[in-house]
Amino acid sequence: MRNVSILLVVAVIAVGCGGAKAAKAGSDSAEAWLSTTINGQKVGYSMYRFNQFPGGYLFESLIKMTVAMAGKEQQVQSRSTAKTGPDLALEDFSFSLNSYVAKGRVVGGELKIVAPGDTHERTIKLAGTVYPASALGRYVVVRKLVKDSTYKVPVFDEAVLGVVPAEVKVIGREKIKAGGKEYDALKFTTKMAKFEMTTWVDDKGMSIAESSPAGIRSERTTADDVLKAEPEGAKFDVLTMFRVPVDTSIPEGANVNRLKLEITGVDPKTYDLSGPGQQVLTTSPMVVEIKTPDVPAGPVALPIAAESEYLKPSVSIQSDAPEVKAKLYEAIGAEKDGVAAARKLVSWVFTVMEKQPTASFPNALDVLKTMKGDCNEHAVLFAALARAAGIPTKTAVGLLYMNRAFYYHAWNEVYLGKWIPVDATFGEFPASALHLKLAEGELSEQAEILGLVGNIGIKVKEFGTAPAK
């Protein structure tokens, strides 16, 4: 349940200014080191460089953090490079988070990506030119964007392996202090995936400071000082960033099939929380009712033709890979009924996967190798197996009630004549009504919930239970 916390930190810090190899004499280049805190607690540092070469630019970033996940220390290291043309348009990239490595290149109007363990290039159709997230500060400076104006910039975010529309608003120049020095900076805000951050850059477009409502702040310092500032002692637990406490206790193990919540801090114009099994009853105040749907009583023949969009493989859900298809037979054999197959897959993933907090970005082939992970790993593996079986499957993200609080969680929805939520992490078929869905889709769509960090509040108004199965 904690991978998106790492995603939040890496994604926010990564939307800075990038760099590259050591600059050649006379070339346009820059380098910046930043120390990062979360809610005032030191968690690590980042380094950005860029270097100009005859055909364009090379950007490079390094992010290192030491945090806790459910009390367990995690070392997080992310590296990215992005090669661009002279206009900063993306040409190719590489991205790593610990052992996870992904690469990609722009060919014509397509971005071709290879994820860990995959032998196929996965294709993302591009509507036009895209720019790497690491080059965004440089983009603002060289394009001389006008004060008090807002611009739409299509950004490729390596951290979510997707193109995200960025809304950049130029605030203007102001003095800012960072690392004991005062700078004359250009200030702008960036809104990506419904999450907004503020950045101050120098005349090269390199970050001086970055700040987000989630309490993450990075400030420029020297390389020597930033290395001395690595965190010591108690580590910041990123799980707390997504914890939403409530004053109602729901009995542990209760089969909750109905839940009514009053929610604050969520703009109904920005987040549509209505969907299968979940309905917004009122918007002022926002009241959401969640009901566990009934599973179809009769058999559903496989493959299921409807909702065919959710049968396709993707960068992280490699349902067409031979390894996935081989594992599918191990999990369900020759099962031809969609209801029975989905039920068996939930049970199989729940049973065979080791529950372990994981600082990585999950994809099905990687998960198959380790058979370890948290909710994101369970969800991505289940989605690949279910799609390979001919069951349309989505990945849902949101909040799950546990122990008088709601926490970030990922689960799945399967189409069996209607959409049914299922949770392989906890072996639930169907999933209980304790799941509040906030977004769905690939990582780039899932990242939309980052805009709610620190803002959302929940009050349990009612809950209902069914007899234990």
C-alpha positions in Angstrom: 0.0 0.0 0.0 3.0 2.3 0.2 4.5 2.5 -3.2 2.6 5.6 -4.2 4.2 7.4 -1.2 7.5 6.7 -2.8 6.0 7.7 -6.2 4.9 11.0 -4.7 8.3 11.9 -3.3 10.2 10.9 -6.4 7.7 12.4 -8.8 7.6 15.7 -7.0 11.3 16.0 -6.6 11.9 14.9 -10.2 9.8 17.8 -11.6 12.9 20.0 -11.4 15.7 20.8 -13.8 17.9 18.1 -15.2 21.4 17.6 -16.3 24.0 15.4 -17.8 27.6 14.4 -18.2 30.4 16.8 -17.4 30.1 19.9 -19.5 32.6 20.5 -22.4 34.4 23.8 -22.5 32.2 26.5 -24.0 29.0 24.4 -23.8 25.8 25.5 -22.1 25.6 23.6 -18.8 24.6 23.8 -15.2 24.5 21.7 -12.0 22.5 22.0 -8.8 22.3 20.1 -5.5 19.2 20.3 -3.3 18.5 19.0 0.2 15.0 17.6 0.7 12.8 17.6 3.8 9.3 16.3 4.4 7.4 18.2 7.0 10.7 19.7 8.2 12.4 16.3 8.6 15.5 15.6 6.4 15.0 12.6 4.0 17.7 13.0 1.4 19.0 15.0 -1.5 18.9 15.4 -5.2 21.3 16.5 -8.0 20.4 17.9 -11.4 22.6 18.6 -14.4 22.2 19.5 -18.0 24.8 19.7 -20.8 24.4 21.1 -24.3 25.8 19.2 -27.2 25.6 19.9 -31.0 22.3 18.1 -31.4 20.5 19.3 -28.3 20.7 18.6 -24.6 21.3 15.8 -22.2 19.6 16.0 -18.7 20.5 13.9 -15.7 19.1 13.7 -12.2 19.9 11.7 -9.1 17.6 11.4 -6.1 18.6 9.6 -2.9 16.3 9.2 0.2 16.3 7.3 3.4 12.8 6.9 4.7 10.7 4.4 6.6 7.8 2.3 5.3 5.6 0.9 8.1 8.6 1.3 10.4 11.1 -0.5 8.1 13.9 1.6 6.7 14.1 1.9 3.0 16.9 3.2 0.9 15.6 4.9 -2.3 17.8 5.9 -5.2 16.4 7.2 -8.5 18.4 8.1 -11.6 17.1 9.5 -14.8 18.6 10.8 -18.1 16.8 12.4 -20.9 18.2 13.3 -24.3 16.4 16.2 -26.2 16.6 18.1 -29.3 17.7 21.8 -29.3 14.1 22.7 -28.6 14.1 20.5 -25.5 11.7 18.0 -27.2 12.2 14.4 -25.8 14.2 12.0 -27.9 15.1 9.2 -25.5 15.2 8.5 -21.8 16.2 6.1 -19.1 14.9 5.9 -15.6 15.8 3.7 -12.6 14.5 3.3 -9.1 16.7 1.0 -7.1 16.8 -2.2 -9.2 13.9 -1.1 -11.5 15.1 0.2 -14.9 13.1 1.5 -17.8 14.2 2.9 -21.2 12.4 4.5 -24.1 12.8 6.5 -27.3 10.6 8.7 -29.5 10.1 7.3 -33.0 7.8 9.3 -35.3 4.7 10.0 -33.3 5.2 7.2 -30.8 7.1 6.7 -27.6 8.5 3.2 -27.4 9.2 2.0 -23.8 10.9 -1.2 -22.5 10.1 -2.0 -18.9 12.1 -4.3 -16.6 12.0 -8.0 -17.7 10.1 -7.2 -20.9 11.4 -8.1 -24.3 8.7 -6.0 -26.1 8.8 -2.3 -26.8 5.4 -0.9 -25.5 4.1 2.0 -27.5 2.5 5.2 -26.3 0.8 7.2 -29.1 1.9 10.9 -28.9 -0.4 13.8 -29.9 2.6 16.0 -30.6 5.9 17.1 -29.1 6.5 16.1 -25.5 9.1 17.4 -23.0 10.9 15.5 -20.2 9.9 16.5 -16.7 13.5 17.1 -15.8 13.7 19.8 -18.5 10.7 21.8 -17.4 12.6 24.6 -15.5 14.8 25.0 -18.5 11.8 25.1 -20.8 10.2 28.0 -18.7 13.4 30.0 -18.9 14.4 29.6 -22.6 10.8 30.1 -23.8 10.7 33.3 -21.9 7.2 32.6 -20.7 5.2 35.7 -19.7 4.5 36.7 -16.1 0.9 36.0 -14.9 0.3 33.7 -17.9 -0.6 30.0 -17.9 0.7 27.5 -20.4 -0.2 23.9 -21.3 3.0 21.8 -21.7 2.8 18.0 -22.5 5.3 16.5 -20.2 6.7 12.9 -20.2 7.2 11.9 -16.5 9.7 9.1 -16.2 8.4 8.3 -12.7 5.0 7.2 -14.1 6.1 6.2 -17.6 3.4 8.4 -19.1 2.6 11.7 -20.8 1.0 14.1 -18.3 -0.5 17.4 -19.3 1.3 20.1 -17.2 -0.2 23.5 -16.5 2.6 26.0 -15.9 1.8 29.4 -14.4 4.6 32.0 -14.3 4.3 34.1 -11.2 7.3 36.4 -11.8 10.7 37.2 -10.3 11.3 37.4 -6.5 14.1 37.1 -4.0 14.4 33.8 -2.2 16.8 32.4 0.4 18.1 28.9 0.1 21.2 27.3 1.8 22.1 30.5 3.5 22.2 32.5 0.2 19.8 34.9 -1.4 18.8 34.4 -5.0 17.0 36.5 -7.6 14.7 33.7 -8.9 11.9 33.1 -11.4 8.9 31.6 -9.7 6.3 29.4 -11.3 3.8 26.8 -10.4 3.3 23.4 -12.1 0.1 21.4 -11.9 0.5 17.8 -13.1 -1.9 15.0 -12.4 -4.0 17.3 -10.2 -1.0 17.9 -8.0 0.6 21.4 -7.8 4.1 22.4 -6.8 5.9 25.7 -6.7 9.4 26.1 -8.1 12.0 28.9 -8.0 14.7 28.7 -10.7 17.8 30.6 -11.7 18.5 32.1 -15.2 19.7 28.6 -16.4 16.4 27.1 -15.3 18.0 25.2 -12.5 16.0 24.7 -9.3 16.8 26.9 -6.3 13.9 25.7 -4.3 10.8 23.5 -4.8 7.8 23.2 -2.5 4.6 21.2 -2.4 1.4 21.3 -0.3 2.3 17.8 0.8 5.1 19.2 3.0 7.9 18.2 0.6 10.5 21.0 0.2 13.9 21.0 -1.5 16.4 23.8 -1.3 19.7 24.4 -3.1 22.9 23.9 -1.2 26.4 22.7 -2.1 27.4 19.1 -2.9 29.5 18.9 0.3 26.7 20.2 2.5 24.0 18.1 1.0 26.0 14.9 1.5 26.5 15.8 5.2 22.7 16.3 5.5 21.8 12.7 5.0 19.1 11.8 7.6 20.2 10.2 10.9 18.2 8.5 13.6 14.4 8.2 13.2 13.3 8.1 9.6 10.2 9.8 8.2 7.5 7.2 7.6 6.0 7.9 4.2 2.9 5.9 5.1 1.8 8.8 7.4 1.5 11.0 4.3 -1.6 9.1 3.2 -3.1 8.3 6.6 -6.5 9.9 7.1 -7.7 9.3 10.7 -11.4 8.8 11.5 -13.2 8.8 14.8 -15.3 5.7 14.1 -14.1 2.1 14.9 -15.3 -0.6 12.6 -14.8 -4.1 14.0 -11.8 -5.9 12.6 -12.9 -8.8 10.3 -16.4 -7.5 9.8 -17.8 -8.2 6.4 -18.7 -4.5 5.6 -20.9 -4.3 2.5 -22.1 -0.8 2.9 -20.3 2.4 3.9 -21.4 6.0 3.9 -18.7 8.7 4.2 -18.7 12.5 4.6 -15.6 13.8 2.7 -13.9 17.2 2.9 -11.1 18.6 0.9 -12.1 17.1 -2.4 -13.4 19.3 -5.2 -16.3 17.5 -7.0 -15.4 19.4 -10.2 -11.9 18.0 -10.1 -12.5 14.5 -8.8 -15.5 12.4 -9.9 -16.0 9.8 -7.2 -19.1 8.2 -8.7 -18.7 4.8 -10.3 -19.5 1.1 -10.0 -20.5 0.5 -6.5 -19.7 4.0 -5.4 -22.1 7.0 -5.6 -21.9 10.6 -4.6 -25.1 11.3 -2.8 -24.5 15.1 -2.1 -21.7 17.5 -3.0 -22.2 20.1 -0.2 -21.2 18.4 2.0 -19.8 15.6 -0.1 -21.4 12.3 1.0 -20.3 9.1 -0.7 -22.0 5.7 -0.4 -20.1 2.5 -1.2 -21.9 -0.8 -1.6 -20.4 -4.2 -2.4 -22.0 -5.4 -5.6 -23.4 -8.8 -6.0 -21.3 -11.3 -8.1 -23.2 -12.8 -11.1 -24.7 -16.0 -10.1 -24.4 -17.7 -13.5 -21.3 -18.6 -15.5 -19.6 -15.9 -17.7 -17.9 -17.4 -20.7 -14.3 -16.6 -21.4 -12.9 -14.6 -23.2 -15.3 -11.7 -22.4 -15.8 -9.5 -25.5 -17.1 -6.4 -23.8 -14.8 -3.6 -22.4 -12.1 -4.9 -24.7 -9.9 -1.9 -23.9 -9.1 -3.5 -20.6 -7.9 -6.7 -22.2 -4.9 -5.0 -23.8 -1.3 -5.3 -22.5 0.5 -2.1 -21.3 3.9 -1.0 -20.1 3.3 -2.3 -16.6 0.6 -5.0 -17.4 2.3 -7.3 -19.8 -0.6 -9.7 -20.2 0.7 -11.0 -23.6 4.1 -12.1 -22.2 4.7 -15.9 -22.3 5.7 -15.9 -18.7 2.3 -14.5 -17.7 0.4 -17.0 -19.8 2.4 -19.9 -18.3 1.7 -18.7 -14.8 -2.0 -18.2 -15.6 -2.4 -22.0 -16.3 -0.7 -22.7 -13.0 -3.2 -20.5 -11.3 -6.5 -21.5 -12.9 -5.8 -24.4 -15.2 -8.3 -24.7 -18.1 -11.1 -22.7 -16.3 -13.5 -21.2 -18.9 -15.9 -19.5 -16.5 -15.0 -15.8 -15.9 -16.5 -15.7 -12.4 -14.7 -18.9 -11.3 -11.5 -17.8 -13.0 -11.5 -14.3 -11.3 -12.2 -15.9 -7.9 -9.3 -18.4 -8.4 -6.9 -15.6 -9.4 -7.7 -13.5 -6.4 -7.1 -16.5 -4.1 -3.9 -17.6 -6.0 -2.2 -14.1 -5.9 -3.2 -13.6 -2.3 -1.8 -17.0 -1.3 1.5 -17.2 -3.3 2.7 -13.6 -3.0 4.8 -12.6 0.0 3.5 -9.4 1.7 6.4 -7.0 1.8 6.7 -3.2 1.6 8.5 -2.5 -1.7 10.2 0.8 -2.9 9.7 0.2 -6.6 7.4 0.8 -9.5 5.6 -2.5 -10.1 5.2 -4.3 -13.4 3.9 -7.8 -13.9 7.0 -9.4 -15.2 9.2 -8.0 -12.4 6.6 -9.2 -9.8 6.6 -12.7 -11.3 10.3 -12.9 -10.7 10.2 -12.0 -7.0 6.6 -12.9 -6.0 6.9 -10.2 -3.3 5.4 -6.8 -2.8 2.7 -4.6 -1.4 -0.7 -3.8 -2.9 0.6 -2.3 -6.1 2.5 -5.5 -6.9 -0.6 -7.6 -6.1 -2.8 -5.4 -8.3 -0.5 -5.3 -11.3 0.2 -9.0 -11.3 -3.5 -9.8 -10.9 -4.4 -7.4 -13.8 -1.9 -9.1 -16.1 -3.1 -12.6 -15.3 -6.8 -11.7 -15.5 -6.4 -9.9 -18.9 -4.5 -12.9 -20.1 -7.4 -15.1 -19.1 -9.8 -12.8 -21.1 -11.3 -10.9 -18.2 -11.3 -7.1 -18.7 -9.5 -5.7 -15.7 -8.7 -2.2 -14.3 -6.4 -1.1 -11.5 -8.1 1.1 -8.9 -6.4 3.3 -6.3 -7.8 5.1 -3.3 -8.1 4.7 0.4 -8.8 1.6 2.5 -10.2 1.6 6.1 -8.0 -0.1 8.7 -7.7 0.5 12.4 -9.6 3.8 12.7 -7.9 5.4 9.7 -7.9 5.3 5.9 -4.7 4.5 4.1 -3.5 4.5 0.4 -4.4 1.2 -1.3 -4.5 -0.3 -4.8 -6.9 -3.1 -5.9 -8.6 -4.2 -9.1 -12.0 -4.2 -10.8 -13.0 -7.0 -13.2 -15.8 -7.0 -15.7 -18.2 -9.9 -15.4 -21.2 -8.4 -17.1 -20.7 -5.5 -14.7 -17.6 -4.1 -12.9 -16.8 -5.9 -9.7 -14.1 -4.7 -7.2 -11.7 -7.4 -6.1 -8.7 -7.2 -3.7 -5.9 -9.7 -4.2 -3.8 -8.2 -1.4 -6.4 -9.3 1.2 -8.0 -12.2 -0.8 -11.4 -10.5 -1.2 -13.8 -11.5 -3.9 -15.6 -9.2 -4.1 -13.8 -6.4 -2.3 -15.5 -5.0 0.8 -17.1 -1.6 0.9 -14.2 -0.3 3.0 -12.5 0.7 -0.3 -12.9 4.4 -1.3 -11.9 4.7 -5.0 -10.2 7.9 -6.1 -8.7 7.1 -9.4 -8.0 4.3 -11.9 -5.7 3.4 -14.8 -2.0 3.3 -15.4 0.5 5.0 -13.1 0.0 8.3 -14.9 -3.7 8.3 -14.1 -3.2 6.9 -10.6 -0.9 9.8 -9.8 -4.0 12.1 -9.8 -4.6 11.2 -6.2 -1.4 13.0 -5.2 -3.4 16.2 -5.2 -5.4 15.0 -2.2 -2.4 14.3 0.0 -2.8 16.4 3.2 -6.2 17.8 2.0 -8.8 15.0 2.3 -10.8 14.5 5.5 -13.2 11.6 6.1 -16.0 11.0 8.6 -17.7 7.7 8.8 -21.5 8.3 8.9 -22.8 4.8 8.6 -21.7 1.2 7.8 -23.5 -2.0 7.4 -22.3 -5.6 7.6 -23.4 -8.9 6.0 -23.0 -12.3 7.7 -19.5 -13.7 7.5 -18.9 -16.0 4.6 
